[in-house]
C-alpha cells in the first residue's frame, strides 16, 4: 500500500471545518488504514507554513505524497470528490483543481 501525506489548510476551526477534517480522516482511514499522515494547519496561527506552500486561499487540501504535489481549493464539503481530484486514484497531472 502506498504512503500518503495530506495537509489541510484552514483559517479557523469552526463547525464546517471540523466536519471536513472528520470526513477527511474517515476517508483516509477507509482507503489507507494507518498508512497516511495528516497535518491540519491554521494559517492564522502558522502563516509561514501557508507561505512555504504558496497557500493564499482556505480551505485548501494538499496532497504532498505521492508526488506530484496536488491542491484542491475551496468548498471541501464533499471530501470524497476532493480526494478524487487529488487522486488518490490517478486523475492526471493537474496542479490545482477548483471544486
KAKA-V852876 format. One record per backbone hydrogen bond with DSSP energy under -1.0 kcal/mol. CO is the residue of the C=O (numbers start at 1). NH is the residue of the N-H. If there is no record, write none. Layout:
# KAKA-V852876
co=<CO;CO>
nh=<NH;NH>
This chain:
# KAKA-V852876
co=<4;5;5;6;7;8;9;10;14;15;16;17;18;19;20;21;22;23;24;25;26;27;28;29;32;35;37;39;41;42;46;46;47;48;49;50;51;59;60;61;62;63;65;70;71;72;73;78;79;80;81;82;84;95;97>
nh=<37;64;65;39;62;41;60;43;18;19;20;21;22;23;24;25;26;27;28;29;30;31;32;33;35;4;6;8;10;46;49;50;51;52;53;55;54;74;9;72;7;70;5;63;97;61;99;82;83;84;85;86;87;71;73>
